[in-house]
């Protein structure tokens, strides 16, 4: 029995459903008849709070979720809190994380807080507290286009095109 990993998302698309999303969203179909490759991509997910002091009133506390790509260090904020589930990585290709230690991931989360979140506060900058930091896996489908061209990478939860994220893995 292989150990399970925690993946982002509560319902995963099958290969056929992901192929249908390519046809609808990207207006192209992979010409190769090969099967799609199921990937589990490592992402650090931080649950944090933005605390805006406003004396003499109580501070305003806003929860936020920050992601850090564990391969390319691409980072930003999520608009919603993702559901998670345990998956068996049996037939999946698990991408290797370059950021393995929590301290480096914490530094990148703090960079998002300083560079992106603080930008929306004009006068007094807020305080930040990181409530949790976990290494989770983003399920993806990769399809080979056949001869030439770039492979199509589809999010296995939402069906969104993740080609930009995949293009950063080589840098």
DSSP file (Angstrom, degrees, kcal/mol; ACC not computed):
  #  RESIDUE AA STRUCTURE BP1 BP2  ACC     N-H-->O    O-->H-N    N-H-->O    O-->H-N    TCO  KAPPA ALPHA  PHI   PSI    X-CA   Y-CA   Z-CA
    1    1 A X              0   0    0      0, 0.0     2,-0.2     0, 0.0     3,-0.1   0.000 360.0 360.0 360.0 123.7    0.0    0.0    0.0
    2    2 A X        -     0   0    0      1,-0.1    88,-0.1     0, 0.0     2,-0.1  -0.545 360.0-101.5 -83.6 149.5    1.5    3.3   -1.1
    3    3 A X        -     0   0    0     -2,-0.2    86,-0.7     1,-0.1     2,-0.2  -0.400  36.9-125.6 -69.2 145.6    1.3    6.3    1.2
    4    4 A X  E     -A   88   0A   0     84,-0.2     2,-0.3    -2,-0.1    84,-0.2  -0.560  18.3-149.6 -89.9 158.0   -1.4    8.8    0.3
    5    5 A X  E     -A   87   0A   0     82,-2.5    82,-2.9    -2,-0.2     2,-0.6  -0.865  22.4-108.1-121.9 158.1   -0.7   12.5   -0.2
    6    6 A X  E     -A   86   0A   0     -2,-0.3   131,-1.8   129,-0.3     2,-0.3  -0.781  39.2-169.0 -90.9 121.4   -3.0   15.5    0.4
    7    7 A X  E     -Ab  85 137A   0     78,-3.3    78,-2.1    -2,-0.6     2,-0.4  -0.789  24.8-110.7-111.0 153.0   -4.2   17.1   -2.8
    8    8 A X  E    S+Ab  84 138A   0    129,-2.7   131,-0.6    -2,-0.3    76,-0.3  -0.658  81.1  42.5 -80.0 132.5   -6.0   20.3   -3.5
    9    9 A X        -     0   0    0     74,-4.1    -2,-0.2    -2,-0.4     3,-0.1  -0.070  66.5-127.1 111.1 150.3   -9.6   19.9   -4.6
   10   10 A X  S    S+     0   0    0      1,-0.3     2,-0.4    -2,-0.1    -1,-0.1   0.662  94.0  33.8-105.3 -20.0  -12.5   17.7   -3.6
   11   11 A X  S    S-     0   0    0     74,-0.0     2,-0.3   146,-0.0    -1,-0.3  -0.984  73.6-150.8-138.4 125.4  -13.4   16.3   -6.9
   12   12 A X        -     0   0    0     -2,-0.4   145,-0.2    -3,-0.1     2,-0.2  -0.730  17.3-120.0 -99.4 143.9  -10.9   15.4   -9.7
   13   13 A X        -     0   0    0    143,-3.4     2,-0.1    -2,-0.3   145,-0.1  -0.537  26.3-126.2 -75.4 143.1  -11.6   15.5  -13.4
   14   14 A X     >  -     0   0    0     -2,-0.2     4,-2.3     1,-0.1     5,-0.2  -0.338  31.6-100.1 -77.3 171.4  -11.1   12.2  -15.3
   15   15 A X  H  > S+     0   0    0      1,-0.2     4,-2.2     2,-0.2     5,-0.2   0.893 124.3  50.8 -61.5 -39.8   -8.9   12.2  -18.4
   16   16 A X  H  > S+     0   0    0      2,-0.2     4,-1.9     1,-0.2    -1,-0.2   0.902 110.1  49.2 -65.7 -41.4  -11.8   12.4  -20.7
   17   17 A X  H  > S+     0   0    0      2,-0.2     4,-1.7     1,-0.2    -1,-0.2   0.894 110.8  50.6 -64.9 -39.4  -13.3   15.4  -18.9
   18   18 A X  H  X S+     0   0    0     -4,-2.3     4,-1.7     2,-0.2    -2,-0.2   0.892 108.3  52.2 -65.9 -39.6   -9.9   17.2  -19.0
   19   19 A X  H  X S+     0   0    0     -4,-2.2     4,-1.9     1,-0.2    -1,-0.2   0.893 107.7  52.4 -61.8 -38.9   -9.7   16.6  -22.7
   20   20 A X  H  X S+     0   0    0     -4,-1.9     4,-1.9     1,-0.2    -1,-0.2   0.871 106.0  54.1 -64.7 -36.2  -13.1   18.1  -23.1
   21   21 A X  H  X>S+     0   0    0     -4,-1.7     4,-3.1     2,-0.2     5,-0.5   0.861 105.1  54.5 -65.9 -35.2  -12.0   21.2  -21.2
   22   22 A X  I  X>S+     0   0    0     -4,-1.7     4,-1.7     1,-0.2     6,-1.0   0.941 108.4  48.3 -62.2 -46.3   -9.1   21.6  -23.6
   23   23 A X  I  <5S+     0   0    0     -4,-1.9     4,-0.4     4,-0.2    -2,-0.2   0.893 118.4  40.3 -62.4 -39.5  -11.4   21.6  -26.6
   24   24 A X  I  <5S+     0   0    0     -4,-1.9    -2,-0.2    -5,-0.1    -1,-0.2   0.931 126.7  28.7 -76.3 -46.5  -13.7   24.2  -24.9
   25   25 A X  I  <5S+     0   0    0     -4,-3.1    -3,-0.2    -5,-0.2    -2,-0.2   0.899 129.6  32.6 -86.1 -43.0  -11.2   26.5  -23.3
   26   26 A X  I  <<S-     0   0    0     -4,-1.7    -3,-0.2    -5,-0.5    -1,-0.1   0.569  90.4-136.5 -95.1  -9.1   -8.1   26.3  -25.5
   27   27 A X  S   <S+     0   0    0     -5,-0.7     2,-0.3    -4,-0.4    -4,-0.2   0.810  74.0  91.7  56.8  31.4   -9.9   25.7  -28.8
   28   28 A X        -     0   0    0     -6,-1.0     2,-0.4     2,-0.0    -2,-0.2  -0.990  61.9-148.0-150.4 154.0   -7.3   23.1  -29.7
   29   29 A X        -     0   0    0     -2,-0.3     2,-0.1    -3,-0.1    -9,-0.0  -0.977  31.8-107.0-122.9 134.9   -7.1   19.3  -29.2
   30   30 A X        -     0   0    0     -2,-0.4   115,-0.2     1,-0.2   116,-0.1  -0.425  25.1-151.1 -58.8 129.7   -3.8   17.4  -28.7
   31   31 A X        +     0   0    0    114,-1.1   115,-0.2    -2,-0.1    -1,-0.2   0.745  68.3  94.7 -78.3 -22.8   -3.2   15.6  -31.9
   32   32 A X        -     0   0    0    112,-0.6   114,-0.0     1,-0.1    -2,-0.0  -0.391  67.7-147.4 -68.7 146.3   -1.3   12.8  -30.2
   33   33 A X        +     0   0    0     -2,-0.1    -1,-0.1     2,-0.0     3,-0.1   0.340  60.6 119.4 -94.6   6.4   -3.3    9.7  -29.3
   34   34 A X  S    S-     0   0    0    110,-0.2   110,-0.1     1,-0.1     2,-0.0  -0.295  72.6 -97.8 -69.8 157.6   -1.3    9.1  -26.2
   35   35 A X        -     0   0    0      1,-0.1   109,-0.3   108,-0.1    -1,-0.1  -0.341  41.7-101.4 -70.5 155.3   -2.9    9.0  -22.9
   36   36 A X        -     0   0    0    107,-0.1     2,-0.5    -3,-0.1   107,-0.2  -0.404  32.7-122.4 -72.4 155.6   -2.8   12.1  -20.7
   37   37 A X  E     -C  142   0A   0    105,-3.2   105,-2.6    -2,-0.1     2,-0.6  -0.899  16.5-140.9-104.5 125.9   -0.3   12.2  -17.8
   38   38 A X  E     -C  141   0A   0     -2,-0.5    55,-2.9    53,-0.3     2,-0.3  -0.764  25.5-170.6 -88.2 122.6   -1.7   12.7  -14.3
   39   39 A X  E     -Cd 140  93A   0    101,-2.9   101,-2.5    -2,-0.6     2,-0.5  -0.848  22.4-155.1-114.8 148.3    0.6   15.0  -12.3
   40   40 A X  E     -Cd 139  94A   0     53,-2.5    55,-2.1    -2,-0.3     2,-0.5  -0.973  20.9-163.8-117.8 113.2    0.7   15.9   -8.6
   41   41 A X  E     -C  138   0A   0     97,-2.7    97,-3.7    -2,-0.5     2,-0.2  -0.848  18.2-121.6-104.3 127.5    2.5   19.3   -8.4
   42   42 A X  E     +C  137   0A   0     -2,-0.5    28,-1.7    95,-0.2    29,-0.4  -0.461  34.8 172.3 -74.0 133.8    3.8   20.5   -4.9
   43   43 A X  E     -CE 136  69A   0     93,-3.3    93,-3.1    26,-0.2     2,-0.5  -0.999  29.0-135.1-138.1 135.0    2.5   23.8   -3.6
   44   44 A X  E     -CE 135  68A   0     24,-3.1    24,-2.3    -2,-0.4     2,-0.5  -0.815  23.7-163.7 -87.0 128.6    3.0   25.4   -0.2
   45   45 A X  E     -CE 134  67A   0     89,-2.9    89,-2.4    -2,-0.5     2,-0.5  -0.971   2.6-165.2-118.2 122.9   -0.4   26.8    1.1
   46   46 A X  E     -CE 133  66A   0     20,-3.2    20,-2.4    -2,-0.5     2,-0.6  -0.914  11.2-154.2-111.1 130.9   -0.3   29.3    3.9
   47   47 A X  E     +CE 132  65A   0     85,-2.5    84,-2.7    -2,-0.5    85,-1.6  -0.919  34.4 163.3 -98.2 121.4   -3.4   30.2    6.0
   48   48 A X  E     -CE 130  64A   0     16,-2.8    16,-2.7    -2,-0.6     2,-0.4  -0.840  32.7-133.7-136.6 168.6   -2.7   33.7    7.3
   49   49 A X  E     -CE 129  63A   0     80,-2.6    80,-2.1    -2,-0.3     2,-0.6  -0.988   8.0-148.6-127.6 139.1   -4.4   36.7    8.8
   50   50 A X  E     -CE 128  62A   0     12,-2.9    12,-2.6    -2,-0.4     2,-0.6  -0.937  17.6-163.0-104.0 120.0   -4.1   40.4    7.9
   51   51 A X  E     -CE 127  61A   0     76,-3.0    76,-3.0    -2,-0.6     2,-0.8  -0.908   4.5-167.6-113.1 111.4   -4.6   42.5   11.0
   52   52 A X  E     - E   0  60A   0      8,-2.9     8,-2.3    -2,-0.6     2,-0.2  -0.863  13.3-147.7-101.5 108.7   -5.3   46.2   10.4
   53   53 A X  E     +     0   0A   0     -2,-0.8     5,-0.1     6,-0.2     6,-0.1  -0.516  22.1 171.9 -73.6 141.3   -5.0   48.2   13.6
   54   54 A X  E >   - E   0  57A   0      3,-0.5     3,-2.1    -2,-0.2    -1,-0.1  -0.468  31.5-127.5-150.2  70.8   -7.3   51.2   13.9
   55   55 A X  T 3  S+     0   0    0      1,-0.3     3,-0.1    -2,-0.0    -2,-0.0  -0.307  87.5  24.8 -61.8 144.4   -7.2   52.7   17.3
   56   56 A X  T 3  S+     0   0    0      1,-0.0    -1,-0.3     3,-0.0     2,-0.1  -0.956 119.7  65.5 -89.6   9.4   -9.3   53.4   19.3
   57   57 A X  E <  S-E   54   0A   0     -3,-2.1    -3,-0.5     1,-0.1     2,-0.1  -0.374  96.7 -85.1 -87.7 168.5  -11.4   50.7   17.6
   58   58 A X  E     -     0   0A   0      1,-0.1    -1,-0.1    -5,-0.1     2,-0.0  -0.404  54.3 -98.9 -67.6 148.7  -10.8   47.0   17.5
   59   59 A X  E     -     0   0A   0     -6,-0.1     2,-0.5    -2,-0.1    -6,-0.2  -0.333  31.1-119.6 -68.2 152.8   -8.5   45.8   14.7
   60   60 A X  E     -E   52   0A   0     -8,-2.3    -8,-2.9    -3,-0.1     2,-0.5  -0.835  26.6-159.8 -92.6 125.9  -10.0   44.4   11.5
   61   61 A X  E     -E   51   0A   0     -2,-0.5     2,-0.5   -10,-0.2   -10,-0.2  -0.939   9.5-176.6-112.6 121.2   -8.8   40.8   11.0
   62   62 A X  E     -E   50   0A   0    -12,-2.6   -12,-2.9    -2,-0.5     2,-0.1  -0.969  19.1-137.7-119.0 122.4   -9.1   39.4    7.4
   63   63 A X  E     -E   49   0A   0     -2,-0.5     2,-0.3   -14,-0.2   -14,-0.2  -0.488  26.6-179.5 -73.8 149.3   -8.2   35.8    6.7
   64   64 A X  E     -E   48   0A   0    -16,-2.7   -16,-2.8    -2,-0.1     2,-0.5  -0.984  21.9-142.9-146.3 154.8   -6.1   35.2    3.5
   65   65 A X  E     -EF  47  78A   0     13,-0.6    13,-3.0    -2,-0.3     2,-0.4  -0.987  18.1-169.1-123.1 127.6   -4.7   32.2    1.7
   66   66 A X  E     -EF  46  77A   0    -20,-2.4   -20,-3.2    -2,-0.5     2,-0.3  -0.933   3.9-157.5-119.4 137.9   -1.3   32.4    0.0
   67   67 A X  E     -EF  45  76A   0      9,-2.5     9,-1.9    -2,-0.4     2,-0.4  -0.880   6.4-169.6-114.7 149.4    0.3   29.9   -2.3
   68   68 A X  E     -EF  44  75A   0    -24,-2.3   -24,-3.1    -2,-0.3     2,-0.5  -0.977  25.4-129.4-134.4 121.3    3.9   29.3   -3.2
   69   69 A X  E  >  -E   43   0A   0      5,-3.5     4,-1.9    -2,-0.4   -26,-0.2  -0.585  15.4-149.3 -68.3 120.8    4.8   27.0   -6.1
   70   70 A X  T  4 S+     0   0    0    -28,-1.7    29,-2.4    -2,-0.5    28,-2.0   0.511  91.2  43.1 -75.4  -3.8    7.4   24.6   -4.6
   71   71 A X  T  4 S+     0   0    0    -29,-0.4    -1,-0.2    26,-0.2   -28,-0.1   0.815 128.7  18.5-103.6 -49.2    9.2   24.2   -7.9
   72   72 A X  T  4 S-     0   0    0      2,-0.1    -2,-0.2    27,-0.0     3,-0.1   0.516  91.8-123.9-105.2  -5.7    9.4   27.7   -9.5
   73   73 A X     <  +     0   0    0     -4,-1.9     2,-0.2     1,-0.3    -3,-0.1   0.612  55.3 155.3  67.1  14.4    8.8   29.9   -6.4
   74   74 A X        +     0   0    0     -5,-0.1    -5,-3.5    91,-0.1     2,-0.3  -0.531  20.9 176.5 -66.6 138.1    5.9   31.6   -8.2
   75   75 A X  E     +F   68   0A   0     -7,-0.2     2,-0.3    -2,-0.2    -7,-0.2  -0.960  16.4 127.1-148.8 160.5    3.6   32.9   -5.5
   76   76 A X  E     -F   67   0A   0     -9,-1.9    -9,-2.5    -2,-0.3     2,-0.3  -0.973  51.1 -59.9 175.9-167.6    0.4   34.9   -4.9
   77   77 A X  E     -F   66   0A   0     -2,-0.3     2,-0.3   -11,-0.2   -11,-0.2  -0.764  35.9-137.7-103.0 147.0   -2.9   35.0   -3.2
   78   78 A X  E     -F   65   0A   0    -13,-3.0   -13,-0.6    -2,-0.3     3,-0.0  -0.785   6.1-145.9 -97.2 147.4   -5.8   32.6   -3.6
   79   79 A X  S    S+     0   0    0     -2,-0.3     2,-0.3   -15,-0.1    -1,-0.1   0.746  82.1  28.6 -84.5 -23.8   -9.3   34.0   -3.8
   80   80 A X  S    S-     0   0    0    -15,-0.0     2,-0.6   -16,-0.0    -1,-0.1  -0.915  87.0-103.8-133.2 160.3  -10.9   31.0   -2.0
   81   81 A X        -     0   0    0     -2,-0.3     2,-0.1    -3,-0.0   -34,-0.0  -0.750  45.6-129.6 -82.4 120.3   -9.9   28.5    0.6
   82   82 A X        -     0   0    0     -2,-0.6     2,-0.2     1,-0.1    -1,-0.0  -0.440  10.4-126.8 -76.6 144.2   -9.3   25.2   -1.3
   83   83 A X        -     0   0    0     -2,-0.1   -74,-4.1   -75,-0.0     2,-0.3  -0.504  28.6-153.0 -75.6 155.6  -10.8   21.9   -0.3
   84   84 A X  E     -A    8   0A   0    -76,-0.3     2,-0.3    -2,-0.2   -76,-0.2  -0.906  14.9-179.2-130.1 160.9   -8.3   19.1    0.2
   85   85 A X  E     -A    7   0A   0    -78,-2.1   -78,-3.3    -2,-0.3     2,-0.5  -0.984  32.8-106.7-152.5 157.2   -8.5   15.3    0.0
   86   86 A X  E     -A    6   0A   0     -2,-0.3     2,-0.3   -80,-0.2   -80,-0.2  -0.758  40.9-176.1 -86.2 130.2   -6.2   12.3    0.4
   87   87 A X  E     -A    5   0A   0    -82,-2.9   -82,-2.5    -2,-0.5     2,-0.6  -0.935  28.9-121.5-126.9 151.9   -5.2   10.7   -2.9
   88   88 A X  E     -A    4   0A   0     -2,-0.3     3,-0.4   -84,-0.2   -84,-0.2  -0.827  16.5-153.9 -89.7 117.9   -3.2    7.6   -3.7
   89   89 A X    >   +     0   0    0    -86,-0.7     3,-0.6    -2,-0.6    -1,-0.1   0.206  56.1 123.8 -79.0  20.6   -0.2    8.7   -5.9
   90   90 A X  T 3  S+     0   0    0      1,-0.3    -1,-0.2   -88,-0.1   -87,-0.0   0.891  83.9  18.1 -48.0 -58.3   -0.1    5.2   -7.4
   91   91 A X  T 3  S+     0   0    0     -3,-0.4   -53,-0.3     2,-0.1    -1,-0.3   0.393 108.0 100.9 -98.7   3.3   -0.4    6.1  -11.1
   92   92 A X  S <  S-     0   0    0     -3,-0.6     2,-0.6    -4,-0.2   -53,-0.2  -0.590  70.4-128.5 -91.2 149.9    0.5    9.8  -10.8
   93   93 A X  E     -d   39   0A   0    -55,-2.9   -53,-2.5    -2,-0.2     2,-0.7  -0.871  24.6-149.0 -90.4 122.8    3.8   11.5  -11.6
   94   94 A X  E     -d   40   0A   0     -2,-0.6   -53,-0.2   -55,-0.2     2,-0.1  -0.852  11.5-133.8 -98.8 116.4    4.8   13.5   -8.5
   95   95 A X        -     0   0    0    -55,-2.1     2,-0.4    -2,-0.7   -53,-0.2  -0.400  26.1-112.4 -65.7 144.0    6.8   16.6   -9.4
   96   96 A X        -     0   0    0     -2,-0.1     2,-0.3   -55,-0.1    -1,-0.1  -0.661  27.0-130.1 -84.2 127.9    9.9   17.0   -7.3
   97   97 A X        -     0   0    0     -2,-0.4   -26,-0.2     1,-0.2     3,-0.1  -0.600  16.5-168.7 -79.7 131.1    9.8   20.1   -5.0
   98   98 A X  S    S+     0   0    0    -28,-2.0     2,-1.0    -2,-0.3   -27,-0.2   0.785  83.8  61.0 -84.4 -31.3   12.8   22.4   -5.0
   99   99 A X        +     0   0    0    -29,-2.4    -1,-0.2     1,-0.2   -27,-0.0  -0.831  61.7 151.5 -95.9 100.5   11.6   24.2   -1.9
  100  100 A X        +     0   0    0     -2,-1.0     2,-0.3    -3,-0.1    -1,-0.2   0.708  45.6  78.4-103.1 -25.5   11.5   21.4    0.7
  101  101 A X  S  > S-     0   0    0      1,-0.1     4,-1.5     4,-0.0     3,-0.3  -0.670  72.1-137.6 -93.5 144.0   12.0   23.3    3.9
  102  102 A X  H  > S+     0   0    0     -2,-0.3     4,-2.4     1,-0.2     5,-0.2   0.782  99.2  64.7 -66.3 -28.7    9.3   25.2    5.6
  103  103 A X  H  > S+     0   0    0      2,-0.2     4,-1.9     1,-0.2    -1,-0.2   0.921 103.0  46.0 -64.6 -44.1   11.6   28.2    6.4
  104  104 A X  H  > S+     0   0    0     -3,-0.3     4,-1.9     1,-0.2    -1,-0.2   0.905 113.2  50.3 -64.7 -40.9   12.2   29.1    2.7
  105  105 A X  H  X S+     0   0    0     -4,-1.5     4,-2.1     1,-0.2    -2,-0.2   0.898 108.2  53.1 -63.0 -39.5    8.4   28.7    2.1
  106  106 A X  H  X S+     0   0    0     -4,-2.4     4,-2.3     1,-0.2    -1,-0.2   0.883 106.5  53.0 -62.6 -39.2    7.7   31.0    5.0
  107  107 A X  H  X S+     0   0    0     -4,-1.9     4,-1.6     1,-0.2    -1,-0.2   0.899 109.7  48.1 -62.6 -41.0   10.1   33.7    3.6
  108  108 A X  H  X S+     0   0    0     -4,-1.9     4,-1.7     2,-0.2    -2,-0.2   0.851 109.8  52.1 -70.2 -34.0    8.3   33.6    0.2
  109  109 A X  H  X S+     0   0    0     -4,-2.1     4,-2.1     2,-0.2    -2,-0.2   0.913 108.6  51.1 -64.9 -42.6    4.9   33.9    2.0
  110  110 A X  H  X S+     0   0    0     -4,-2.3     4,-2.4     1,-0.2    -2,-0.2   0.832 105.6  56.6 -64.5 -31.7    6.2   36.9    3.9
  111  111 A X  H  X S+     0   0    0     -4,-1.6     4,-3.0     2,-0.2     5,-0.4   0.906 106.6  49.0 -64.2 -41.7    7.3   38.4    0.5
  112  112 A X  H  X>S+     0   0    0     -4,-1.7     4,-2.3     2,-0.2     5,-1.8   0.912 111.3  50.5 -62.7 -41.8    3.7   38.1   -0.8
  113  113 A X  I  <>S+     0   0    0     -4,-2.1     5,-2.0     3,-0.2    -2,-0.2   0.919 117.4  39.0 -62.4 -43.2    2.5   39.8    2.4
  114  114 A X  I  <5S+     0   0    0     -4,-2.4    -2,-0.2     3,-0.2    -1,-0.2   0.900 125.6  34.0 -75.5 -41.2    5.0   42.7    2.0
  115  115 A X  I  <5S+     0   0    0     -4,-3.0    -3,-0.2    -5,-0.2    -2,-0.2   0.808 131.8  21.0 -89.2 -31.4    4.8   43.1   -1.8
  116  116 A X  I  <5S+     0   0    0     -4,-2.3     4,-0.4    -5,-0.4    -3,-0.2   0.851 126.2  38.5-106.8 -47.6    1.2   42.3   -2.6
  117  117 A X  I > <S+     0   0    0     -5,-1.8     3,-1.6     1,-0.2     4,-0.2   0.938 114.0  52.6 -74.4 -45.9   -1.0   42.7    0.4
  118  118 A X  G > <S+     0   0    0     -5,-2.0     3,-1.7     1,-0.3    -1,-0.2   0.748  94.7  73.9 -62.3 -22.6    0.6   45.8    2.0
  119  119 A X  G 3  S+     0   0    0      1,-0.3    -1,-0.3    -6,-0.2    -2,-0.2   0.782  90.2  57.4 -61.6 -27.6    0.2   47.6   -1.4
  120  120 A X  G <  S+     0   0    0     -3,-1.6     2,-0.6    -4,-0.4    -1,-0.3   0.507  92.3  79.0 -84.7  -2.6   -3.5   48.0   -0.7
  121  121 A X    <   -     0   0    0     -3,-1.7    -1,-0.0    -4,-0.2     4,-0.0  -0.928  60.8-172.0-107.6 117.8   -2.9   49.8    2.6
  122  122 A X  S    S+     0   0    0     -2,-0.6    -1,-0.2     2,-0.1     3,-0.1   0.959  72.0  11.0 -77.9 -53.2   -2.0   53.5    2.0
  123  123 A X  S    S+     0   0    0      1,-0.3     2,-0.6     2,-0.0    -2,-0.1   0.933 124.8  30.5 -94.2 -75.3   -1.0   54.9    5.4
  124  124 A X  S    S-     0   0    0    -71,-0.1    -1,-0.3     1,-0.0     2,-0.2  -0.783  76.2-137.2 -95.3 123.2   -0.6   52.3    8.1
  125  125 A X        -     0   0    0     -2,-0.6   -72,-0.2    -3,-0.1    -7,-0.1  -0.510  24.3-118.7 -77.2 144.8    0.6   48.9    7.0
  126  126 A X        -     0   0    0     -2,-0.2     2,-0.3   -74,-0.1   -74,-0.2  -0.265  19.0-112.9 -80.0 167.3   -1.1   45.9    8.7
  127  127 A X  E     - C   0  51A   0    -76,-3.0   -76,-3.0    -2,-0.0     2,-0.4  -0.663  29.4-146.8 -91.1 156.6    0.4   43.1   10.8
  128  128 A X  E     - C   0  50A   0     -2,-0.3     2,-0.4   -78,-0.2   -78,-0.2  -0.978  13.6-173.0-128.3 139.8    0.5   39.6    9.5
  129  129 A X  E     - C   0  49A   0    -80,-2.1   -80,-2.6    -2,-0.4     2,-0.7  -0.995  16.9-144.9-131.3 128.4    0.2   36.3   11.2
  130  130 A X  E     - C   0  48A   0     -2,-0.4   -82,-0.3   -82,-0.2     3,-0.1  -0.832  16.4-178.4 -91.8 116.9    0.8   32.9    9.6
  131  131 A X  E     -     0   0A   0    -84,-2.7     2,-0.3    -2,-0.7   -83,-0.2   0.732  65.6  -4.0 -88.4 -25.4   -1.7   30.4   11.1
  132  132 A X  E     - C   0  47A   0    -85,-1.6   -85,-2.5     2,-0.0     2,-0.4  -0.954  51.1-163.1-167.5 147.5   -0.6   27.4    9.1
  133  133 A X  E     + C   0  46A   0     -2,-0.3     2,-0.3   -87,-0.2   -87,-0.2  -0.953  20.9 173.1-140.2 116.7    1.8   26.3    6.3
  134  134 A X  E     - C   0  45A   0    -89,-2.4   -89,-2.9    -2,-0.4     2,-0.8  -0.936  33.1-129.0-128.7 145.8    1.3   23.0    4.6
  135  135 A X  E     + C   0  44A   0     -2,-0.3  -129,-0.3   -91,-0.2   -91,-0.2  -0.857  41.6 168.6 -91.9 111.9    2.8   21.3    1.6
  136  136 A X  E     - C   0  43A   0    -93,-3.1   -93,-3.3    -2,-0.8     2,-0.4  -0.689  29.9-119.8-117.2 171.9   -0.1   20.2   -0.6
  137  137 A X  E     -bC   7  42A   0   -131,-1.8  -129,-2.7   -95,-0.2     2,-0.6  -0.962  10.9-145.0-122.2 130.9   -0.2   18.8   -4.2
  138  138 A X  E     -bC   8  41A   0    -97,-3.7   -97,-2.7    -2,-0.4     2,-0.3  -0.824  22.3-134.6 -90.9 118.1   -2.1   20.4   -7.1
  139  139 A X  E     + C   0  40A   0     -2,-0.6    17,-2.5  -131,-0.6    18,-0.4  -0.597  33.0 172.9 -77.7 132.2   -3.5   17.7   -9.4
  140  140 A X  E     -GC 155  39A   0   -101,-2.5  -101,-2.9    -2,-0.3     2,-0.4  -0.928  28.2-141.0-134.6 155.8   -2.9   18.4  -13.1
  141  141 A X  E     -GC 154  38A   0     13,-2.9    13,-3.1    -2,-0.3     2,-0.5  -0.986  17.0-163.6-114.8 131.4   -3.4   16.6  -16.4
  142  142 A X  E     -GC 153  37A   0   -105,-2.6  -105,-3.2    -2,-0.4     2,-0.4  -0.970   3.4-166.7-117.0 131.0   -0.7   17.0  -19.1
  143  143 A X  E     -G  152   0A   0      9,-2.9     9,-2.0    -2,-0.5     2,-0.4  -0.959  18.2-132.3-118.8 132.5   -1.4   16.2  -22.7
  144  144 A X        -     0   0    0     -2,-0.4  -112,-0.6  -109,-0.3  -110,-0.2  -0.687   9.8-149.0 -81.7 128.8    1.3   15.8  -25.4
  145  145 A X        -     0   0    0     -2,-0.4  -114,-1.1     1,-0.3     2,-0.4   0.507  36.2-123.7 -78.1  -1.4    0.3   17.7  -28.6
  146  146 A X  S    S+     0   0    0   -115,-0.2     2,-0.4  -116,-0.1    -1,-0.3  -0.812  76.6  15.2  95.9-138.4    2.1   15.3  -30.8
  147  147 A X  S    S-     0   0    0     -2,-0.4  -116,-0.1    -3,-0.1  -115,-0.0  -0.618 123.3 -19.3 -78.8 124.9    4.8   16.7  -33.2
  148  148 A X  S    S+     0   0    0     -2,-0.4    -3,-0.1     1,-0.1     0, 0.0   0.119  93.9  80.1  69.5 171.8    5.9   20.2  -32.2
  149  149 A X  S    S-     0   0    0     -5,-0.0     2,-0.3     2,-0.0    -1,-0.1   0.007  81.6 -65.5  82.7 169.9    4.0   22.6  -30.0
  150  150 A X        -     0   0    0     -5,-0.1     2,-0.1    -6,-0.1    13,-0.0  -0.665  50.2-108.3 -94.2 149.4    3.7   22.9  -26.3
  151  151 A X        -     0   0    0     -2,-0.3     2,-0.5    -7,-0.1    -7,-0.2  -0.479  32.6-119.1 -73.7 149.6    2.0   20.4  -24.1
  152  152 A X  E     -G  143   0A   0     -9,-2.0    -9,-2.9    -2,-0.1     2,-0.5  -0.779  24.7-163.4 -91.2 130.1   -1.4   21.3  -22.7
  153  153 A X  E     -G  142   0A   0     -2,-0.5     9,-2.9   -11,-0.2     2,-0.4  -0.973   8.9-173.1-118.1 122.2   -1.5   21.4  -18.9
  154  154 A X  E     -GH 141 161A   0    -13,-3.1   -13,-2.9    -2,-0.5     2,-0.3  -0.939  29.3-116.4-120.6 134.4   -5.0   21.4  -17.3
  155  155 A X  E  >  -G  140   0A   0      5,-3.0     4,-1.7    -2,-0.4   -15,-0.3  -0.545  21.7-146.9 -65.8 125.7   -6.0   21.8  -13.7
  156  156 A X  T  4 S+     0   0    0    -17,-2.5  -143,-3.4    -2,-0.3   -16,-0.2   0.468  93.0  44.4 -79.5  -0.4   -7.6   18.5  -12.7
  157  157 A X  T  4 S+     0   0    0    -18,-0.4    -1,-0.2  -145,-0.2   -17,-0.1   0.810 129.3  16.6-103.6 -51.7  -10.0   20.3  -10.2
  158  158 A X  T  4 S-     0   0    0      2,-0.1    -2,-0.2  -145,-0.1     3,-0.1   0.676  90.9-125.3 -98.8 -20.1  -11.2   23.3  -12.1
  159  159 A X     <  +     0   0    0     -4,-1.7  -134,-0.1     1,-0.3    -3,-0.1   0.554  58.7 149.4  82.5   8.4  -10.4   22.5  -15.7
  160  160 A X        -     0   0    0      1,-0.1    -5,-3.0    -6,-0.1     2,-0.4  -0.408  56.2-102.7 -76.1 151.5   -8.4   25.8  -16.0
  161  161 A X  B     -H  154   0A   0     -7,-0.2    -7,-0.2     1,-0.1     3,-0.2  -0.618  34.5-177.8 -73.4 124.6   -5.4   26.1  -18.3
  162  162 A X     >  +     0   0    0     -9,-2.9     4,-2.2    -2,-0.4     5,-0.2  -0.080  42.3 121.2-113.5  31.1   -2.2   26.0  -16.2
  163  163 A X  H  > S+     0   0    0    -10,-0.3     4,-2.1     1,-0.2    -1,-0.1   0.853  72.3  55.3 -65.1 -35.1    0.2   26.5  -19.1
  164  164 A X  H  > S+     0   0    0     -3,-0.2     4,-0.9     2,-0.2    -1,-0.2   0.936 109.5  46.5 -64.0 -45.0    1.7   29.6  -17.5
  165  165 A X  H >4 S+     0   0    0      1,-0.2     3,-0.8     2,-0.2     4,-0.4   0.922 113.2  49.6 -61.0 -44.3    2.5   27.8  -14.3
  166  166 A X  H >< S+     0   0    0     -4,-2.2     3,-1.0     1,-0.2     4,-0.4   0.829 103.8  59.5 -66.2 -31.7    4.0   24.9  -16.3
  167  167 A X  H >< S+     0   0    0     -4,-2.1     3,-0.5     1,-0.2    -1,-0.2   0.764 100.9  56.7 -68.2 -23.0    6.2   27.3  -18.4
  168  168 A X  G X< S+     0   0    0     -4,-0.9     3,-1.0    -3,-0.8    -1,-0.2   0.603  86.0  80.1 -82.6 -12.5    7.8   28.5  -15.1
  169  169 A X  G <  S+     0   0    0     -3,-1.0    -1,-0.2    -4,-0.4    -2,-0.2   0.768  91.2  51.5 -67.4 -25.0    9.0   25.0  -14.1
  170  170 A X  G <         0   0    0     -3,-0.5    -1,-0.2    -4,-0.4    -2,-0.1   0.571 360.0 360.0 -88.3  -9.1   11.9   25.1  -16.4
  171  171 A X    <         0   0    0     -3,-1.0    -1,-0.2    -4,-0.1    -2,-0.2   0.460 360.0 360.0 -88.6 360.0   13.2   28.5  -15.2
